[in-house]
Amino acid sequence: MEYTYQYFLIMPFVTLPVPMLIGMGLLLFPASTKKLRRIWAFPSIFLLSIVFTFSVNLSIQQINSSYIYQYIWSWTINNDFSLEFGYLIDSLTSILLILITTVGILVLIYSDSYMSYDQGYLRFCAYMSFFNTSMLGLVTSSNLIQIYIFWELVGMCSYLLIGFWFTRPIASNACQKSFLTNRVGDFGLLLGILGLYWITGSFEFHDLFEIVKHCISNNENELLFFTFCAFLLFFGPIAKSAQFPLHVWLPDAMEGPTPISALIHAATMVAAGIFLVARLLPLFVVIPYIMNLITLIGIITVLLGATLALAHKDIKRSLAYSTMSQLGYMMLALGMGSYRAALFHLITHAYSKALLFLGSGSIIHSMEAIVGYSPYKSQNMILMGGLTKRVPITKTTFLLGTLSLCGIPPLACFWSKDEILYDSWLYSPIFAIIACSTPGLTAFYMFRVYLLTFGGHFNVHFTNYNGKKNSALYSLSVWGKGESKIFKKKICLLPLLIMNNNQRASFFSKKGSQIYGTVKKIRHHFVINHLATKINFSYPQESENNMLFPMLVLGLFTLFIAAIGIPFNQFNQQGGELDILSKLLSPSLNLLHQNPKNSTDFFEFVTKAAFSISVAFFGIFIAFSFYKPVYSSLQNFKFLNFFVKKVPKKSFWDKTINMIYDWSYNRGYIDTLYARSLTKGIRELVEFTLFVDRRVIDGITNGVGIISFFIAEAIKYVGGSRISSYLLVYLFYVLIFIFLFFLVR
């Protein structure tokens, strides 16, 4: 065992040779490297699998021995300053290592097919491997300064991957927004680290916890300074884990490739903020104000993320807001001191949400069969539908992830989310009511995504020139590019019509029928032109096996991963044998002075769970009533109305629903507020500063020079080029200045 721990130092850097070799190959042998580009997926997966094997071995040892191992060495020593690097292996590290490696391996397998036709395949592979290295280094770091180094590397990789298709203005703007928003949090994190070092003289976690606890217990006057430093430390997780109010970057980050959304924005990088709060929880626990702040930020994020996901048409943005809400649950649990529940939900949510993101990527990818490959993939759910028979495996796995996220038993997220809800009743009834009502919103928007994508029956068949029924009418409008001129002229109008942000296509109000009235005309004209020009199109197809395999594995995780944390014995008897997760977390729970053998009352848990399940089923019922599938046909053009049933135009219900829609569709007006107060304000300040610099400061300087020039030009003609005349003028000016000097004095 000691041998394994000692040489674990190289594990975070096992995947580093892949980006290094790809970079050297592109620099020295670009043609050969690009020609053999698909080969690079194998070493990436193989090396990460090695790390996974070691991670499983370490986790088993952690469960059996509850042993915390730390290995450090001095890197810089100068007088009283000593900077040490090393690695820390405990239960929290073990959990994150397995999570990063399992999801990373599956996403790499998935990406091999998803990105196979992309010209930047090698660049994508290099970025992914370097991100895995940075993330592994982050979770194994033994001190704050080392965490900060890898924290920034993770942010850099996120910036590169979000803006992977940098030629698209929307993608480049998204990566810049992500970078700048995270810089706000990272700057606060750096100030907090430096502030704690200034007063404690150490970056090591154990030393920090002991010194801060000792200082606060002996001198309460220092509580204010430690509270301020802890507040600054918390800024980093707020930005990285997309917590209110620094959450605005996450939905825009969906402009990156879908595998990035599954790896970075569902299971790993966004979990880094939760990891850091969990790592620093012994420090935060002794500062009550910070714990209350963490709880408040968590509950606000839970509710805000759920409401913002209600009306978006982009399938990945809806899942991004869902991720934001679920991360709020984890932050809420940490603020309440429910360390085990937070990490349990971190595990279950990571696998379920990764499954949903990969499922959305499979949906987007399968639609490419209609008009061929396009690097700009449509993510608009309005242009989908009726895919149940075409992509059955994707549909089944996506349904598993949807049910899990809704908290439907016995799937994974039910057990972890309801444990958080159970603890919230013990913490605060107000927070508990908010937290328990949110599953209804979660169920609504998740089944809204599911029904818009797979529900309905847009597969309207018609016979083409060769007598075969092989075309789907709805499929013709999914992409904005095609080979034929008629496709470009007619079909491009539909995505522009539906996706136009200036025209409000409400998911609730009656304006949706107006949109579909125009859509009907466009499709009618297209059918005539289609039959006339004899264009062939094909159905959506199921994705390749390399993409389906990771989804099936994640589906199994979604079904069975909760078994590691279900406290079966605790339900039946006091002090029963611990579940696997509690055994693994026992050292950390002891450090937080929490009893890992805490018994849970079965009937009380079932009562609370029954309430949340009822709320979830109510949300599912509302989703089905709003988005129930209605079949359509070519003859009568009765297109599926994905909107709410027709209601009186000026009824209170209609106004309320539209108000909710406006709130959700406009992102709670938070982005608008930032744009007007920060972006516009800073731009105006810069313009004013530029005006002062050019017109006032430079104007005075240039004005003095110009005036001196003209005075000199005028003076040289006064004396007729005689020195005596110049001396007389000079003496005259000297007398004037002397007079003014004595006058002022």
Secondary structure, 3 states (H helix, E strand, C coil): CHHHHHHHHHHHHCCCHHHHHHHHHHHHCHHHHHHCHHHHHHHHHHHHHHHHHHHHHHHHHHHHHCCCEEEEEEEEEECCEEEEEEEEECHHHHHHHHHHHHHHHHHHHHHHHHCCCCCCHHHHHHHHHHHHHHHHHHHCECEHHHHHHHHHHHHHHHHHHHCCCCCCHHHHHHHHHHHHHHHHHHHHHHHHHHHHHHHHCCCEHHHHHHHHHHHHHHCHHHHHHHHHHHHHHHHHHHHHCCCCCCCCHHHHHHHCCHHHHHHHHHHCHHHHHHHHHHHCHHHHHCCHHHHHHHHHHHHHHHHHHHHHCCCCCEHHHHHHHHHHHHHHHHHHHHHHCCHHHHHHHHHHHHHHHHHHHHHHHHHHHHHHHCCCCCCCCCCEHHHCCCCCCCCHHHHHHHHHHHHHHHCCCCCHHHHHHHHHHHHHHHHCHHHHHHHHHHHHHHHHHHHHHHHHHHCCECCCCCCCCCCCCCCCHHHHHCCCCCCCHHHHHHHCHHHHHHHCCCCCCCCCCCHHHHHHHHHHHHHHHHHHHHHHHCCCCCCCCCCCHHHHHHHHHHHHHHHHHHHHCCCHHHHHCCCCCCCHHHHHHHHHHHHCCCCCCCCCCHHHHHHHHHHHHHHHHHHHHHHHHHCCCCECCCCCCCCCCCCCCCCCCCCHHHHHHHHHHHHHHCHHHHHHHHHHHHHHHHHHHHHHHHHHHHHHHHHHHHHHHHHHHHHHHHHCCCCCCCHHHHHHHHHHHHHHHHHHHHHHC
